Each structure stands twice: as C-alpha cells, then as structure tokens.
Amino acid sequence: MSKHIDVVVTGLGATTPLGGDVPSTWAAALAGESGARTLDNDWAAKYEMPVTFAATIKVKPEEVMARPEIKRMDPSAQYAVIAAREAWADAGSPELEPERLGVVVSSGIGGIWTTLDAWDTLREKGARRVLPMTVPMLMPNSPSAYVELELGARAGAHALVSACASGAEAIGYGLEMIRSGRADVVVCGGTEATIHPMPISAFAASRTLSLRNDDPQGASRPYDTGRDGFVIGEGAGIVVLESAEHAAARGARVYARLAGQGLSADGYHLTSPEPEGRGQIAAMRAALVDAGLGPTDVRHVNAHATSTVVGDLVEARSVRATLGDAADGVALSATKSMTGHLLGGAGALESIFTILALHDRKAPPTINVSDPDPELVLDLVRDTPRELPEGDVAAINNSFGFGGHNVALLFTTS
C-alpha cells in the first residue's frame, strides 16, 4: 500500500521522573521542574560510587499496579504497561480487529534489574533459587510482549534496540506498520529502568554522567558552559498511532500528525557522534523529505541534547546545517534538563513533549542554562515556555544512540 497514508497520534501515556502520567509530567515540564534527586539508598557507601543521584520515577509501580503482575515483570516492563494503559485509555480504547492492531515498544538496555538480581541469587543461594520467570522478565522484548498481551494485538509485536534512539525508532516503525497496511493502530514507544548501581557505575566510568552530587536538580545543563554530563533517568513513554482514516471514522481526538521520519547511521564511532554531524543532518533531511516539507515549515525542535560537552554542540550545528537560515525562527528545547536521560525511553517521552508542544502551541523550557555556550547557534527556550505560532507548524524530535544511530521524527499540527 502507499506510504502516503496519513498517520496521526490519538493517545499518549507516560510514567516519568516528573509525574505518573502525561498531564502531570507535561505540567511539571512547562513549570521547569527537575526530576533529579539524591538516591535514597546505601549504594554510595557500599560501592564507593562516584554518582549518588538520578532522575528516578516519581510514582512507583506498586502505587498503580497489582502486586502479582509486578512480580512477573521487570521494572522496564512495568513502566511500559503503565504508560500503555494510559495511552490506550487516552485514545478512547479503540475497537478493532486484533489483526489490525500492532505494538512496538523498545528498550535500550532491557531487563537489567532482573538479570543482575538473578545473578546475585545464583551466586548467593544456588541455581535452584533462580526464578522460573527470569528469562521472560529479562528479555529486551518483554515490555513489548506484555503490552501486546494486554491489548491482544496480533498485527505484530516488535522491540527495536538502538540504544538511546530506541524509543523514537519504535515510533518510526509504528509509522511504517500503518503505512505498509499491516495495521490500522499501533501502540508504540520506549521504556527504561536502569537506575541500578552497576549501570550507573558503568556510565560514570565512561565519563558521560554528571558528577554534581551536591546539586542534582541543577546537574543536567544542556548547552551551558558548565555542563559535565547527563543525569540518568527512568520511565516510559507510549503513543497510539492510527491511520487518519481510521481515526476519523471513529471520531477520535487527534493530537498531531506524524508526517515523516528519517533514519541514518554515523559509521564513525561506537559512542562518539561524528564531529560534522553528517548522520544527524541526513536523518533530519530525510524526515523533511518524507513529510514533503521544507526547512521553513519547522518552528520547533526538541533536541536530543544530553548535556555532554561534545554532543550538544554537534547536534546544534546539525540543526543549523539542516534548516539553514530558517533555523533563526526555531524554538529549541532540551527537556532532558528536567527529566534526565531515559535512555531507550528518551525518544518516546520527548516525542510526547513534541506532540504536546504542537497541540498546546507551547515549546517547553530548558532549565539550568545560566551561561549559554557561545558556540550555540540556535535560539534556546530557557526557563519558561514559549508560544508557538498559529497555523500549520512542524516540529522535529531528535534521538541519537550509542553505535551511531540517528532518528528524526517530524510531527505537524495538521
């Protein structure tokens, strides 16, 4: 079938460091709140950890899920199911044949808590004490599988893994499932639950985490001259995509249209971005071409901007190279300054922010930028939201991952 089938967003769901659902998360983001906090555990003393804070999820699963189902799921799957339930209800719980419903939920790392807990059990108590559900819980496709089972989806259930681009790539794959005619509705997004001493220590060893233990809420500072790394976060973001025809037939509310996506790989380095941003530029240009739009149509960009010294400026220059002079009229937001970096969940949550920015005509703020980098070549939205113009407006959400994965999603108001 034609790839020109229009695809719209009809449902949103999330559980994040800012809130247990989309309304509370969005309200906190517009208010410029930070979800980073000092960890309430003994990890620092026990393991001599150099980083003692993170952007932990605000509403714990046990507050909204039944204990028996929590015991069957890794936290990454718990977060995904919580967000998917909200997104499905928000979309009006559409009625359709199971064969026309798909699921794509990704994680950059997967069931790390389950994996490491099982290893501890094996070492300390022996093989007979390892839980029989361990493998289904640690599988990186476990969140997707649980959402698929929850909804009875039969058009396909997928779990793309592309590090920190995973959540965005999942949404892009959902777009293609509808365009290809495989599904009428796809529930898609990303999730991550890696606030565990091992991943935190590993990221710290790679010198990518901020070391501002004395100021967690001020630690994520994209584009600030004092930035020293990202703040690890956790949570999930899920969107319901639907063919415009199917949505119209059932009278669904539409938040925005997913008009295009662009994918590329750097072919350069496992962890560092290509210095000239060629892959990032290629992804954004491909998204514009896919949507049939030009640089002047874009008025907002939600940047990947993790708060690393090198990565932030590579992306800023890439946006400028992609949009040219039109970049002067673009409102740039770096929402990881508030949420921290949700890794495989980041692209999905930031897609939700991009969608709501268009729907509400408000670009969310970037916090903690007290001294903007003089090499920043874009107009950064700082501290308070900024109104977006009326009329047809497009916005790009960028997501980049270790391995050189680049994903650009382009949303429009119509």
N, C-alpha and C positions, 0 to 999 in steps of 0.2 A: 504494500500500500504506500501511498505518497507520504514522504516525510513532512509535508506541509500541513498535516493535521495540526490544528491549534491545540495547545496543551495549557491548561490553567491550573491554578492552585486553589483548592477548595477547603483544605483543612490544615491546621497547624497544631503541633504538640511539642512539649519540651519539659525537661526537668534539668535544672542548671544550678550553678553557684549563686545565681541571683534570685531564683524562685522555683517553686514546684510545678509551675505551669507557664503557658505562654503569656497570659496577661500580667502576672506578677513579674516575670522576667523582663518583659518589654517595658513595664513601668519603671523598674529599677534601672534599666539601661538608659531610658530617657532622663532619669534623675541623676545619672552619672555616679551610680553606686558601684562599689567594688565588692566582688565575691571572694577575694583572697583573705585568708585568716591563718593565724598560727595554729598548727596541728595540736590537737588535744590528746597526746599520747606520749609514750616514753621512748619513741624511736630515736630522738636526738641523743639522749643519754646512752641508750642501749647500743646503738650502732655508730655513734660519733658522726652523725650525718651533717653535712655542710649546709643543707637547706632544711628549714624547720617549718615551712608554711606552704600552703597550696590553696587553690580555689575549689574547696570541697562543695559537694552538692548541698543545697540549702534544706531540702525536705527529704528526709531519709525514706527509703522504700517501705520500711516497716510501718510508716505512718499512713500509707495508701494502698498497701498490698497485703494479702493474707499470708500468714506465716508458712503454710505448706508450699505455696508457689515460690516464695522467696528461697526456701531450702533447695528447690530444684534448679535454680538459676544462678549463674554467676552475676555479680553486680552489673556487668555490662549489658546482660540480657534484661535484668530488672529495669534498668533505666530506659531501655528501648521499648519495653512493653508499656511502661507508664506513659511515655511520650506518645506511643502509637494509640493507646486508648483515648487520650485526649484529642489527638488529631482526627481519629475516626469519628468521635462524637461531634467534634467541631465541624466536620464535613457533613453532618447530618446522618451518619451511619447509612451510606448509600446502599440501596438494594440492587444487586446484580448477580448474574450467574458466577459461581466460583471460578469458572474457567476464564472469566474476563477480568479477574482481579489478580494483580501481581504485588510482590513485596521485594524491596531491595533495601536491606539495612546492613551497613558496613561498620567495621571497627578496625582501627589501625593496628591494634595490638591483640585484641581478643581477651579471652578469659584468664588473665594473668593472676588474679587472686586465686582462682580455682587451681591453676597449675602449681603455684607455689605452696598453697595450703596442702595440696595432695603430696607434694614432695616432702614437706615437713612431717606429715603423717607417716609416710613410708619410712623415713629415717628414724623417727622417734617411737613409732608404735608397730611398724611392720606392715607387710603387704596386705594382710587380711583386714586391716582397718581402713584401707583406701576405699572411698565411697564408690559404689557401682555407677553412680551418675556422673562420675568425674569427667569422662570423655565427652558426653553430650554437653556438659557445662562449660568445658574449656574451649570447645570448637569455635573458631572465629565466625562461623556461620550460625552459631547458636542464637544470637539475637534475632537474626532474620527468620530462623526456623520457628522461634517462639511466636513472633508476630504473625507469620504465615498460619500457624496452627490456631492462634487466637481468632483470626479472621476467616479461616477456611479458604485461603487463597490457593488457586490451582493454575494460574497462568504462568507461574514461575516464582521461585524464591531465591534470591541471589545475595551474595556478600562479597562485593569487590574490595580488595585491600590495596590501598595506595598510600599508606602512612597517613600523614595529616591532610591529604586530599581525599581520603576515603568517603567521608560523608557527602561531599559535593559530587564526587564521581557517581555515588549511588543515586543521587537525584538526576544526574545526567542520564544514567542508564534507565531510570524510570521514564524519562522523556522519550528515549528511543523505543522502549517497550510499547508505548502508546502509539508513537509514530509508525511503527512497523506493523501495527494491527494486532499485536499479541494480547493487548489488554485495553480495557476502557478506563480502568482506575488502577493506580499503583501507589502503594504506601511505601515511602522511601525516606532515607536519611542516614544518620550515623550516631554511634554511641561509643563511650569510652569510660573505663573505670580502672585507672592505673595509679591512684594515689596510695601507693604501697612503698615500703622502704627500698625495695630493690630497684624499680623503675626510677624513682626519684634520685637514688644514688647514681644510677647509670647515666641519667641525663645530666646530673651535676658533674660527673666525671668527664663528660663530653664538653663541658663549659658552655652549655646552652641555657642553663637556668639562672635566673636572677639570684643573687646572694643577699638581698636586702632583708635579712631576718628580722631586723628591728623596725621594718616598715612594710609589712605585707601588702597593705592596701595601696601603697604607692610604688610597688615594685614593678608592675607592668607598665612601661612608659614608651610605647611606640613613638618613634621619631623624635624623642627627647635626646639631647646630647648626653644625658646621664644614663641612658638605657644600658642594661648589663645582662640581658637575657629574659626568657619568658617565664611565666608563672604557670605551673602545670595545673590543669583543671580537669573536671569530670562532669559527665552528664550526657544527655541525648537530645537530639532534635529530629523531628519527623514531620514530613509534609505529605499531604494527599494530593497527588496529581491526577488529572482527569481530562479526557478529551473535552474540548469546549462543547462539542455537540451533545455528549452525554450529560455534562453539567447543566446545559441549557434545558435539556429535556426533562430533568427532574427539578428545575428551578433552584439550583444550588447557588449559594453566595460565592462569588469569585473574589479572591484577594488580589491576584495579579496573574499575568500570563508568563509562563516560562518560554521565552521566544527563541533562545538559542544556547548552545554550549560549544566550548572549544577545549580540545584536549591536546597536550603535547608532552614530550619528554625532553629533558635537557641534554642527555647523552654526555654529561660532563663530570659529575662527582656524586658520590653516594649521599653526602649530607650537605654540601655547599651549593648554593644556587649558581648558575652560570653567570659570570660577572656582568655581561652585557644584557642579560635578561632576554635572550633570544627566544627561549622556550615560553616564557611568560607572555611575551609580545605575541608570539604565534597563537597561543591559546586565546588571548583576548580578541585578536583579529579574526580568528576562526569563529568565535561566538558572534561577533558582529555580522560576519558573512552569513552564518547560519540563520540569524534573525532577520536578515535583509535590511539592516540598519547601518547608519554611519556614525562617526565619532560625535557629531553634534547632537545626536539623539540621547547620548549618555549624560545624565546630570548628577549621578551619584555612584560612588564606588565604595563597597565595603572591602577593605584591604585585608590580605592575609596577615600582614604586619604583626609579627610575634613579639617584637621588642628586642630583637637581636641586632647587634651593631651593624653587621653587613647586610642582612636580608631585607631590612626595612627600606633602605635606600635603593637597592636593586629593583624592588617592586615599584617604588615611586617613579624611578626613571623609566621603567617599563610601561607604566600607565601613561606617562607623558609621551613616550615614543608612539604608543598605540593611538592616542587621541589627538596628538598634535596640539594646535592652538585651542582646540575645543576643551582641552584639559583645564583651561583657566576658569571655565564655568562649572566645574565638577566639585561637588561636596564630598570630600574624602573622610571616611570614618574608619577607626581602628578599634573595634569593640572588644578585642582581647585585652585591652587596658582595663576592662571591667570584669570580664568573665574568666580571664586566664585562657590558657590554650587547651581546648578539649581534644586535641589530637584528632583521632578519627571522627569525633563528633563535631569538630570545629566548623567544617564547611556546611554542615546541615544547620547548625544553630545560626551561623552567620547568613545563611540563605533566608532563614526566618526573619532575621533582622532586616535584610534587604527587602524582602517582600512587604514587611510592615512599614518600612520607610516609604515605599511607594504608595501603599494603601492609605497611610495616615499623612503622607506628604511631609514627613519629618525625618531628617537624617540624624541618627543618634550621635552623641558626642564621643570624643576621645578624651580620656582623663589622664592626669599625671604628666601632662606635657607643659612643664614650666619654662623650658628653654628649648624651643624647636630647633632641630638640626638645620643649620644654614643651607645644607645641601638638599633639603626637602623642596621639591619643585612643584608641589601641589598645594591646594587650599584645604587645610585640615580643619575639620569641625572640632572645636575644642570646648570642653566643659559644659556647654548647653546645646540642646538640639537646634537644628537649623531647618527652616521651612524649605521644602522643595517646590518648584514652580507648578502651576496648574497645567492642564493639557496633557498630551501624551508624553510620558517621561520613561526613560530606560535607565536601568541600574545594573552594574556588574558586581558579582561576588567572586573574589579570587580565593583559590585554595591551592597551596603548594605543599608537596610532601617530600621527605627523605627519599632518595632514589631518583630525584629529578622529575617527579610527577607534577604536572601543571593542569589545573582545571579552572575554567572561567565559565560561570553561569550568567546568562543575561535575562533579566526579568523586565517586563514592561507593565505599564498601568492598563493597557488595553490589548 
